[in-house]
Amino acid sequence: MESLIVSLLPPDVSALAAMGLVALSLFTSALTAAAGIGGGLVLLSVMASFLPPVIVIPIHGVVQLGSNAGRAVVLRQYIDRGILLPFVLGSLLGIVLGAKLFVALPTPVLQIILGLFVLACVWLPKLKASRIPNRGFALVGIAGSFCTMFVGATGPFVASFITPDRLDRHAVVATHATCMSVQHSLKVAAFGFLGFAFLPWVPLLAAMIAAGFLGTMLGRRLLDRLPHHIFALAFKVILTVLSLRLLYAAASAW
């Protein structure tokens, strides 16, 4: 049985590592479904600890596409469609620009910019990113999709605009999941165009996506029970921690 499992795995990924990734996908999806944010960057951080960066970002993109798409479907009645259309249009442009400059920009610089921006949005009272009009999400889509080609997990950046100050907690999770589904689908398509070989990863990715959907169902049960003020506080704390993690990663790279 073990030899069969190993034969389905990509090179240099052991059966134990694969099982750990599947379990992590379940946990991180549950975290994001319950708290609105956090799972994607946790998953990326763990994957980056034993996989090369050139592999991590496209593979992470596929897993996050599955996780976010499942969450968007489960919570589809709460999606704010006024935000979605301009975000999609902006994301198309951002991905094209990011794909063209994929090898030209240092990742630590983008990590610092993203980390500081999200911290400012969370803690500076006069800077409320959530107050931008719906049409402003075209710019959010451009910036987020451009950066995701280099940084991988730009969920905290997008989340700083889609906050509990703007929407109900269910709408926050649903709308953010839909926006990130768009972003990750475009990123995966771009990496395919750039020549990344996804085929050897298909069995492991399918298992991680299935586990992620189960995690989404578990996380939604917790979301339904969370009072809005507790959700808002948890959202703010998690955004802060993830921003500090981005800054730490940038500092470590130098």
Backbone as numpy.savetxt, mean C-alpha at the origin, in Angstrom:
# Nx Ny Nz CAx CAy CAz Cx Cy Cz
5.56 -34.16 -0.06 4.72 -32.95 -0.06 5.59 -31.69 -0.06
6.64 -31.72 0.79 7.50 -30.54 0.87 8.19 -30.27 -0.47
8.62 -31.36 -1.15 9.28 -31.18 -2.44 8.33 -30.59 -3.48
7.04 -30.97 -3.40 6.05 -30.41 -4.30 5.88 -28.92 -4.05
5.82 -28.53 -2.75 5.67 -27.11 -2.40 6.87 -26.32 -2.91
8.07 -26.87 -2.68 9.29 -26.17 -3.10 9.31 -25.99 -4.62
8.81 -26.99 -5.35 8.82 -26.91 -6.82 7.91 -25.79 -7.33
6.94 -25.38 -6.51 6.02 -24.32 -6.91 6.51 -22.93 -6.51
7.61 -22.89 -5.78 8.11 -21.61 -5.27 9.16 -21.02 -6.19
9.32 -19.70 -6.17 10.37 -19.07 -6.97 11.75 -19.40 -6.41
12.80 -19.19 -7.17 14.16 -19.49 -6.70 14.50 -18.72 -5.42
15.27 -19.37 -4.54 15.78 -18.75 -3.31 14.71 -18.43 -2.27
13.50 -18.97 -2.42 12.46 -18.82 -1.40 12.14 -20.20 -0.84
12.45 -20.40 0.45 12.22 -21.70 1.07 10.75 -21.90 1.41
10.38 -23.14 1.71 9.00 -23.43 2.08 8.62 -22.69 3.37
9.57 -22.61 4.32 9.31 -21.91 5.57 9.09 -20.42 5.33
9.94 -19.84 4.48 9.78 -18.41 4.16 8.45 -18.15 3.46
8.06 -19.05 2.58 6.80 -18.90 1.87 5.62 -18.94 2.83
5.64 -19.87 3.78 4.56 -19.96 4.77 4.51 -18.71 5.63
5.69 -18.18 5.96 5.74 -16.94 6.74 5.14 -15.77 5.98
5.41 -15.70 4.67 4.87 -14.62 3.86 3.35 -14.72 3.74
2.84 -15.93 3.61 1.39 -16.13 3.53 0.72 -15.70 4.83
1.32 -16.10 5.97 0.77 -15.71 7.27 0.86 -14.19 7.45
1.95 -13.60 7.01 2.12 -12.15 7.13 1.11 -11.41 6.27
0.80 -11.95 5.10 -0.20 -11.32 4.24 -1.56 -11.28 4.93
-1.91 -12.37 5.62 -3.18 -12.41 6.36 -3.19 -11.34 7.45
-2.11 -11.28 8.23 -2.04 -10.33 9.35 -2.08 -8.89 8.87
-1.29 -8.55 7.84 -1.21 -7.16 7.39 -2.52 -6.71 6.74
-3.20 -7.62 6.05 -4.50 -7.26 5.47 -5.53 -7.00 6.57
-5.49 -7.82 7.61 -6.40 -7.61 8.74 -6.11 -6.27 9.41
-4.83 -5.93 9.56 -4.44 -4.65 10.17 -4.99 -3.48 9.36
-4.81 -3.52 8.05 -5.26 -2.41 7.22 -6.78 -2.31 7.18
-7.46 -3.45 7.14 -8.92 -3.43 7.11 -9.48 -2.85 8.41
-8.81 -3.10 9.52 -9.31 -2.63 10.82 -8.91 -1.20 11.11
-7.67 -0.82 10.75 -7.14 0.49 11.13 -7.06 1.47 9.97
-7.28 1.00 8.73 -7.27 1.88 7.58 -5.93 2.02 6.90
-4.85 1.65 7.57 -3.50 1.87 7.05 -2.53 0.98 7.82
-1.36 0.75 7.25 -0.29 0.10 8.01 0.21 -1.21 7.45
-0.69 -2.02 6.92 -0.30 -3.36 6.50 0.69 -3.39 5.36
0.51 -2.50 4.38 1.38 -2.51 3.21 2.83 -2.25 3.54
3.09 -1.27 4.40 4.47 -0.93 4.74 5.09 -2.00 5.64
4.29 -2.60 6.52 4.80 -3.71 7.34 5.22 -4.87 6.45
4.37 -5.22 5.49 4.68 -6.31 4.57 5.93 -6.00 3.76
6.03 -4.78 3.26 7.18 -4.38 2.46 8.46 -4.46 3.28
8.41 -4.02 4.54 9.60 -4.02 5.40 10.11 -5.45 5.62
9.20 -6.38 5.85 9.61 -7.77 6.09 10.15 -8.39 4.80
9.46 -8.17 3.70 9.92 -8.74 2.42 11.30 -8.20 2.05
11.54 -6.92 2.33 12.82 -6.30 1.98 13.98 -6.84 2.81
13.67 -7.53 3.91 14.73 -8.05 4.77 15.40 -9.29 4.19
14.75 -9.97 3.22 15.39 -11.16 2.66 15.20 -11.30 1.15
14.61 -10.31 0.50 14.50 -10.34 -0.96 15.17 -9.09 -1.54
15.79 -9.20 -2.73 16.42 -8.03 -3.34 15.40 -6.94 -3.68
15.77 -5.66 -3.57 14.84 -4.56 -3.85 14.21 -4.63 -5.23
14.98 -5.10 -6.23 14.45 -5.17 -7.59 13.30 -6.15 -7.71
13.21 -7.10 -6.76 12.12 -8.08 -6.73 11.01 -7.62 -5.81
11.38 -7.00 -4.69 10.41 -6.67 -3.65 9.29 -5.77 -4.15
9.62 -4.69 -4.83 8.59 -3.69 -5.17 7.54 -4.24 -6.13
7.91 -4.91 -7.24 6.85 -5.47 -8.10 6.05 -6.58 -7.44
6.70 -7.47 -6.66 5.99 -8.57 -6.00 5.06 -8.02 -4.92
5.56 -7.08 -4.15 4.74 -6.42 -3.13 3.53 -5.75 -3.79
3.73 -5.17 -4.98 2.64 -4.52 -5.68 1.51 -5.48 -6.03
1.85 -6.70 -6.46 0.82 -7.69 -6.79 0.03 -8.09 -5.55
0.75 -8.36 -4.46 0.08 -8.77 -3.22 -0.83 -7.67 -2.71
-0.34 -6.44 -2.75 -1.14 -5.32 -2.28 -2.32 -5.02 -3.20
-2.15 -5.29 -4.49 -3.29 -5.15 -5.40 -4.39 -6.12 -5.01
-4.03 -7.38 -4.73 -5.03 -8.35 -4.31 -5.68 -7.99 -2.99
-4.87 -7.56 -2.03 -5.38 -7.22 -0.70 -6.32 -6.02 -0.76
-5.87 -4.97 -1.45 -6.70 -3.75 -1.53 -7.96 -3.97 -2.36
-7.85 -4.73 -3.44 -9.01 -5.00 -4.27 -10.07 -5.78 -3.49
-9.63 -6.75 -2.70 -10.58 -7.50 -1.87 -11.27 -6.60 -0.87
-10.51 -5.70 -0.26 -11.07 -4.77 0.72 -12.05 -3.80 0.04
-11.70 -3.35 -1.17 -12.58 -2.43 -1.89 -13.90 -3.10 -2.27
-13.82 -4.38 -2.64 -15.05 -5.11 -3.01 -15.94 -5.31 -1.79
-15.34 -5.71 -0.68 -16.11 -5.98 0.54 -16.80 -4.70 1.04
-16.13 -3.56 0.89 -16.66 -2.28 1.40 -17.11 -1.35 0.28
-17.46 -1.90 -0.86 -17.71 -1.09 -2.06 -18.80 -0.04 -1.87
-19.78 -0.30 -1.00 -20.87 0.67 -0.84 -20.41 1.95 -0.15
-19.21 1.94 0.44 -18.72 3.11 1.17 -17.73 3.94 0.35
-17.40 3.52 -0.87 -16.39 4.23 -1.67 -16.87 5.63 -2.04
-16.01 6.62 -1.83 -16.31 8.00 -2.23 -15.86 8.17 -3.69
-16.80 8.11 -4.60 -16.47 8.15 -6.03 -16.06 9.53 -6.52
-16.39 10.56 -5.76 -15.95 11.91 -6.12 -14.44 12.06 -6.04
-13.82 11.30 -5.14 -12.37 11.30 -5.00 -11.73 10.42 -6.06
-12.40 9.33 -6.39 -11.79 8.26 -7.19 -11.42 8.70 -8.61
-12.34 9.35 -9.33 -12.08 9.67 -10.74 -10.86 10.55 -10.93
-10.73 11.69 -10.23 -9.51 12.50 -10.43 -8.25 11.75 -10.00
-8.37 10.89 -8.97 -7.21 10.12 -8.53 -6.75 9.17 -9.64
-7.68 8.51 -10.29 -7.34 7.58 -11.37 -6.64 8.31 -12.51
-7.18 9.45 -12.92 -6.58 10.21 -14.03 -5.16 10.67 -13.67
-4.99 11.15 -12.44 -3.65 11.55 -12.02 -2.69 10.39 -11.93
-3.18 9.24 -11.48 -2.32 8.07 -11.33 -1.77 7.59 -12.67
-2.57 7.67 -13.70 -2.11 7.27 -15.04 -0.88 8.08 -15.45
-0.93 9.38 -15.23 0.21 10.24 -15.57 1.39 9.96 -14.67
1.13 9.78 -13.36 2.22 9.53 -12.42 2.99 8.26 -12.72
2.29 7.20 -13.10 2.95 5.93 -13.41 3.82 6.05 -14.65
3.33 6.75 -15.67 4.11 6.94 -16.89 5.41 7.68 -16.58
5.32 8.74 -15.79 6.51 9.50 -15.41 7.47 8.66 -14.57
6.90 7.90 -13.60 7.73 7.07 -12.74 8.44 5.97 -13.50
7.76 5.35 -14.45 8.38 4.28 -15.24 9.54 4.82 -16.08
9.38 6.04 -16.59 10.44 6.62 -17.42 11.68 6.97 -16.60
11.47 7.31 -15.31 12.59 7.75 -14.47 12.97 6.71 -13.42
12.56 5.45 -13.65 12.70 4.41 -12.63 14.12 4.27 -12.11
15.11 4.45 -12.96 16.50 4.25 -12.52 17.22 5.57 -12.26
16.51 6.68 -12.30 17.18 7.98 -12.25 17.12 8.69 -10.91
16.24 8.27 -10.01 16.07 9.00 -8.75 16.43 8.12 -7.56
17.14 8.69 -6.56 17.48 7.91 -5.36 16.27 7.69 -4.46
16.02 6.46 -4.09 14.88 6.12 -3.24 14.90 6.84 -1.89
16.07 6.94 -1.19 16.07 7.61 0.12 15.52 9.04 0.08
15.78 9.77 -1.01 15.27 11.13 -1.12 13.74 11.14 -1.11
13.15 10.24 -1.87 11.70 10.15 -1.91 11.13 9.71 -0.57
11.83 8.80 0.11 11.37 8.35 1.42 11.35 9.50 2.42
12.37 10.34 2.38 12.43 11.50 3.28 11.29 12.47 2.98
11.07 12.75 1.69 10.01 13.67 1.31 8.65 13.14 1.77
8.39 11.87 1.51 7.10 11.28 1.90 6.93 11.27 3.41
7.98 10.84 4.12 7.90 10.75 5.58 7.64 12.10 6.22
8.37 13.13 5.80 8.19 14.46 6.37 6.83 15.04 6.01
6.38 14.80 4.79 5.09 15.33 4.38 3.95 14.74 5.22
3.98 13.42 5.41 2.91 12.77 6.18 2.94 13.23 7.63
4.13 13.36 8.21 4.24 13.85 9.59 3.67 15.26 9.71
3.96 16.10 8.73 3.44 17.47 8.75 1.91 17.48 8.67
1.37 16.62 7.81 -0.09 16.56 7.67 -0.76 16.09 8.97
-0.10 15.18 9.67 -0.68 14.61 10.89 -0.59 15.58 12.06
0.54 16.32 12.17 0.80 17.05 13.41 0.74 18.57 13.30
0.77 19.13 12.10 0.68 20.59 11.98 -0.78 20.98 11.78
-1.38 21.67 12.74 -2.82 21.95 12.68 -3.24 22.77 11.47
-2.36 23.64 10.95 -2.74 24.49 9.83 -2.58 23.78 8.48
-1.90 22.63 8.48 -1.71 21.89 7.24 -2.62 20.67 7.27
-3.80 20.79 6.70 -4.76 19.69 6.67 -4.92 19.22 5.23
-4.20 18.16 4.90 -4.28 17.65 3.54 -5.67 17.16 3.20
-6.43 16.77 4.22 -7.77 16.24 3.99 -8.76 17.31 3.52
-8.35 18.59 3.57 -9.25 19.67 3.18 -9.22 19.98 1.68
-8.37 19.33 0.93 -8.29 19.65 -0.49 -9.59 19.24 -1.18
-9.99 19.95 -2.25 -11.21 19.57 -2.97 -11.00 18.27 -3.73
-12.08 17.66 -4.16 -11.99 16.38 -4.86 -11.07 16.44 -6.08
-11.13 17.54 -6.83 -10.30 17.63 -8.04 -8.81 17.64 -7.70
-8.47 18.01 -6.46 -7.07 17.99 -6.05 -6.49 16.59 -5.96
-7.35 15.57 -5.96 -6.85 14.19 -5.90 -6.18 13.76 -7.20
-6.32 14.55 -8.26 -5.54 14.28 -9.46 -4.05 14.45 -9.16
-3.72 15.49 -8.38 -2.32 15.72 -7.99 -1.84 14.64 -7.02
-2.73 14.21 -6.12 -2.38 13.12 -5.20 -2.07 11.86 -5.99
-2.88 11.59 -7.00 -2.65 10.41 -7.85 -1.32 10.49 -8.59
-1.01 11.67 -9.13 0.26 11.84 -9.84 1.44 11.58 -8.91
1.44 12.25 -7.75 2.56 12.13 -6.81 2.67 10.72 -6.24
1.55 10.14 -5.82 1.59 8.81 -5.22 2.03 7.75 -6.20
1.50 7.78 -7.42 1.84 6.76 -8.41 3.28 6.92 -8.89
3.75 8.16 -8.99 5.15 8.37 -9.36 6.08 7.77 -8.31
5.80 8.07 -7.04 6.68 7.62 -5.96 6.60 6.11 -5.73
5.45 5.49 -6.03 5.31 4.07 -5.73 6.25 3.22 -6.58
6.71 3.72 -7.71 7.66 2.97 -8.54 9.00 2.83 -7.84
9.31 3.72 -6.90 10.60 3.71 -6.22 10.48 3.23 -4.77
9.46 3.72 -4.07 9.32 3.47 -2.63 8.51 2.20 -2.36
7.56 1.88 -3.23 6.78 0.66 -3.07 5.49 0.87 -2.31
5.58 1.32 -1.06 4.38 1.49 -0.22 4.12 2.96 0.01
3.25 3.55 -0.79 2.90 4.97 -0.63 1.52 5.13 0.00
1.02 4.06 0.60 -0.27 4.14 1.28 -0.35 5.25 2.31
0.68 5.46 3.15 0.61 6.56 4.13 0.46 7.93 3.48
1.11 8.13 2.33 0.98 9.42 1.63 -0.47 9.64 1.18
-1.06 8.65 0.53 -2.45 8.77 0.07 -3.39 8.89 1.27
-3.09 8.14 2.33 -3.95 8.15 3.52 -3.95 9.50 4.21
-2.89 10.29 4.04 -2.85 11.61 4.69 -3.88 12.56 4.09
-4.43 12.21 2.92 -5.49 13.01 2.29 -6.88 12.42 2.54
-6.93 11.10 2.75 -8.22 10.42 2.97 -8.28 10.04 4.45
-8.70 10.95 5.30 -8.60 10.77 6.74 -9.98 10.75 7.40
-10.02 10.35 8.68 -11.30 10.40 9.41 -11.85 11.81 9.59
-11.02 12.84 9.35 -11.53 14.22 9.37 -12.44 14.49 8.18
-12.22 13.73 7.11 -12.94 13.96 5.87 -14.10 12.98 5.67
-13.90 11.72 6.05 -14.87 10.67 5.77 -15.13 9.81 7.00
-16.25 9.11 6.99 -16.54 8.10 8.00 -15.51 6.98 7.91
-15.29 6.26 9.02 -14.23 5.25 9.07 -14.38 4.19 7.98
-15.61 3.75 7.69 -15.81 2.76 6.63 -15.44 3.35 5.26
-15.79 4.61 5.04 -15.46 5.27 3.78 -13.96 5.50 3.64
-13.28 5.77 4.77 -11.82 5.93 4.75 -11.17 4.65 4.24
-11.53 3.52 4.83 -10.93 2.23 4.45 -11.28 1.87 3.02
-12.56 2.04 2.65 -13.01 1.65 1.31 -12.39 2.51 0.22
-12.38 3.83 0.43 -11.86 4.73 -0.60 -10.35 4.60 -0.73
-9.67 4.49 0.39 -8.22 4.30 0.35 -7.87 2.99 -0.35
-8.60 1.93 -0.04 -8.34 0.63 -0.67 -8.54 0.70 -2.18
-9.56 1.42 -2.62 -9.83 1.54 -4.05 -8.74 2.35 -4.75
-8.34 3.45 -4.13 -7.25 4.27 -4.71 -5.96 3.46 -4.81
-5.65 2.70 -3.76 -4.42 1.91 -3.78 -4.52 0.75 -4.77
-5.72 0.21 -4.98 -5.90 -0.83 -6.00 -5.54 -0.28 -7.37
-6.00 0.93 -7.65 -5.67 1.58 -8.92 -4.17 1.77 -9.05
-3.57 2.29 -7.99 -2.14 2.58 -8.01 -1.30 1.32 -8.21
-1.64 0.27 -7.46 -0.86 -0.97 -7.55 -1.08 -1.68 -8.89
-2.29 -1.62 -9.43 -2.53 -2.26 -10.73 -1.71 -1.59 -11.82
-1.63 -0.26 -11.78 -0.82 0.46 -12.76 0.67 0.16 -12.57
1.09 0.05 -11.32 2.50 -0.26 -11.05 2.87 -1.65 -11.56
2.01 -2.63 -11.30 2.28 -4.00 -11.77 2.36 -4.02 -13.30
1.45 -3.32 -13.96 1.48 -3.26 -15.42 2.77 -2.61 -15.90
3.22 -1.57 -15.22 4.45 -0.88 -15.61 5.67 -1.79 -15.46
5.74 -2.54 -14.35 6.87 -3.45 -14.17 6.83 -4.59 -15.19
5.63 -5.04 -15.56 5.53 -6.03 -16.62 6.06 -5.48 -17.93
5.73 -4.24 -18.23 6.21 -3.58 -19.44 7.73 -3.42 -19.40
8.28 -3.19 -18.19 9.73 -3.04 -18.04 10.48 -4.37 -18.07
9.73 -5.49 -18.11 10.35 -6.79 -18.29 10.45 -7.67 -17.06
9.78 -7.31 -15.95 9.87 -8.16 -14.76 9.13 -9.48 -15.00
9.75 -10.61 -14.60 9.18 -11.95 -14.80 8.32 -12.34 -13.60
7.01 -12.18 -13.72 6.09 -12.51 -12.62 5.76 -14.00 -12.56
5.91 -14.72 -13.67 5.41 -16.10 -13.76 5.92 -17.03 -12.66
7.22 -17.05 -12.33 7.67 -17.98 -11.28 7.05 -17.71 -9.90
6.50 -16.53 -9.71 5.94 -16.12 -8.42 4.44 -16.39 -8.30
3.81 -16.83 -9.39 2.35 -16.93 -9.41 1.77 -17.79 -8.28
2.27 -19.03 -8.03 1.67 -19.84 -6.95 1.76 -19.17 -5.57
2.95 -18.60 -5.26 3.10 -17.94 -3.96 2.23 -16.70 -3.87
2.17 -15.93 -4.95 1.34 -14.72 -4.95 -0.14 -15.08 -4.78
-0.58 -16.16 -5.42 -1.99 -16.57 -5.29 -2.31 -16.93 -3.84
-1.38 -17.64 -3.18 -1.59 -18.02 -1.77 -1.61 -16.78 -0.87
-0.73 -15.82 -1.13 -0.68 -14.61 -0.32 -1.93 -13.75 -0.53
-2.42 -13.68 -1.76 -3.63 -12.90 -2.03 -4.84 -13.54 -1.36
-4.93 -14.88 -1.42 -6.05 -15.57 -0.76 -6.01 -15.34 0.75
-4.81 -15.42 1.33 -4.67 -15.18 2.77 -5.01 -13.73 3.10
-4.64 -12.82 2.19 -4.95 -11.42 2.40 -6.45 -11.16 2.41
-7.19 -11.86 1.57 -8.64 -11.67 1.55 -9.27 -12.17 2.86
-8.75 -13.29 3.36 -9.23 -13.78 4.66 -8.93 -12.76 5.75
-7.74 -12.16 5.69 -7.39 -11.13 6.66 -8.31 -9.92 6.57
-8.70 -9.56 5.34 -9.64 -8.46 5.15 -10.98 -8.74 5.83
-11.49 -9.96 5.70 -12.76 -10.33 6.32 -12.66 -10.25 7.84
-11.54 -10.70 8.39 -11.34 -10.64 9.84 -11.22 -9.18 10.30
-10.47 -8.38 9.55 -10.29 -6.98 9.91 -11.57 -6.18 9.83
-12.43 -6.52 8.88 -13.68 -5.78 8.76 -14.56 -5.98 9.99
-14.53 -7.18 10.56 -15.32 -7.42 11.78 -14.88 -6.48 12.89
-13.57 -6.27 13.00 -13.06 -5.37 14.03 -13.43 -3.92 13.69
-13.35 -3.56 12.41 -13.70 -2.20 11.98 -15.15 -1.87 12.36
-16.04 -2.83 12.17 -17.46 -2.60 12.49 -17.69 -2.30 13.96
-16.77 -2.80 14.82 -16.93 -2.64 16.26 -16.19 -1.43 16.82
-15.32 -0.81 16.01 -14.51 0.30 16.52 -15.30 1.61 16.52
-15.37 2.32 17.65 -15.93 3.68 17.65 -15.09 4.60 16.77
-15.71 5.60 16.17 -15.01 6.46 15.22 -13.82 7.18 15.87
-13.96 7.65 17.11 -12.86 8.40 17.73 -11.65 7.52 17.99
-11.89 6.24 18.30 -10.76 5.32 18.51 -10.10 5.02 17.18
-10.91 4.82 16.13 -10.36 4.61 14.79 -9.49 5.80 14.38
-9.98 7.03 14.61 -9.25 8.23 14.21 -7.91 8.32 14.95
-7.91 8.00 16.24 -6.66 8.04 17.01 -5.68 6.98 16.52
-6.16 5.76 16.30 -5.29 4.69 15.80 -4.73 5.04 14.43
-5.56 5.63 13.58 -5.14 6.04 12.25 -3.98 7.03 12.34
-4.10 8.01 13.23 -3.07 9.03 13.40 -1.77 8.44 13.94
-1.88 7.56 14.92 -0.69 6.95 15.52 0.04 6.08 14.49
-0.72 5.29 13.73 -0.10 4.39 12.75 0.57 5.19 11.63
-0.08 6.27 11.17 0.55 7.12 10.16 1.87 7.69 10.67
1.90 8.10 11.92 3.13 8.65 12.51 4.24 7.61 12.54
3.92 6.41 13.00 4.92 5.33 13.08 5.45 4.98 11.69
4.56 4.89 10.71 4.99 4.54 9.36 5.85 5.64 8.74
5.54 6.89 9.04 6.36 8.00 8.54 7.76 7.95 9.12
7.84 7.68 10.42 9.16 7.54 11.07 9.93 6.36 10.49
9.20 5.30 10.13 9.84 4.14 9.52 10.43 4.50 8.15
9.74 5.31 7.38 10.27 5.77 6.10 11.55 6.58 6.29
11.54 7.48 7.28 12.72 8.30 7.54 13.89 7.44 8.02
13.59 6.44 8.84 14.65 5.53 9.31 15.26 4.75 8.15
14.39 4.27 7.24 14.88 3.51 6.09 15.79 4.39 5.21
15.39 5.66 5.04 16.21 6.57 4.25 17.56 6.82 4.91
17.55 7.03 6.23 18.80 7.26 6.96 19.70 6.04 6.91
19.12 4.85 7.02 19.91 3.61 6.99 20.57 3.41 5.62
19.90 3.84 4.55 20.45 3.68 3.20 21.69 4.52 3.00
21.81 5.61 3.79 22.97 6.49 3.68 24.00 6.19 4.77
